[in-house]
C-alpha cells in the first residue's frame, strides 16, 4: 500500500515542481498581469517548487524500502556500485550547480527588476543551474539502484528541460531585449559553443 502512495506522491511532486517552477521563471509575464508584486510572487513560487523537488528526492530514496514489486528492476547486484556511479555523476553536477548559483546570486531564489545579466559561468552556458541540477535526479536514481527510476527521471529531464528553457528565455527576452538575443547567439543553452 505504502509503495503505491510513495509512487503517487513522486509523480504528483514532479508535476507540481515542474508547473510551479515554470511560473516562477516568468516574472515579466506575471508583472503584466499582477504589477510589481509579481516579483515577490515568483520568489514564493520558486521556494514552493523547491519544496516539491525535495519531496521528489525523498520519494526516490523511499523507493529503496517501498518499491513497486513488478517494476523494481535492479541495476546492480549491490548498492555500493550504484552509490559510486551516482557520486561520480553528482560531483561535476554539483560543481556546475553551485557555480551557477554563486554567479546568479540572489536571482537564484529572488528574481529582481534591477538584476543585470550575470557573468562567470553564464558567459559560457545560459542555463548552468539546470545542467547541474536535473542530472542529479538521475544520479540519485542510480544510487537507489532502480532502472524504473533512472528511466522515469531520464525521460522527465529530457522532456522538461527544453520546455523550461523555452518559457524562461521567452521571459528573459522581454526582460533584457536585444542584449539577451545577442547572448543567445553566442552562448549555448546547456553546453558551451566553440567558436570557429
Secondary structure, 3 states (H helix, E strand, C coil): CHHHHHHHHHHHHHHHHHHHHHHHCCHHHHHHHHCCHHHHHHHHHHHHHHHHHHHHHHHHHHCCCCCCHHHCCCCCCCHHHHHHHHHHHHHHHHHHHHHHHHHHHHHHCCCCCCCCCCCHHHHCECCHHHHHHHHHHHHHHHHHCCHHHHHHHHHHHHHHHHHHHHHHHHHHHHHHCHHHHHHHHHCECCCCCCCC
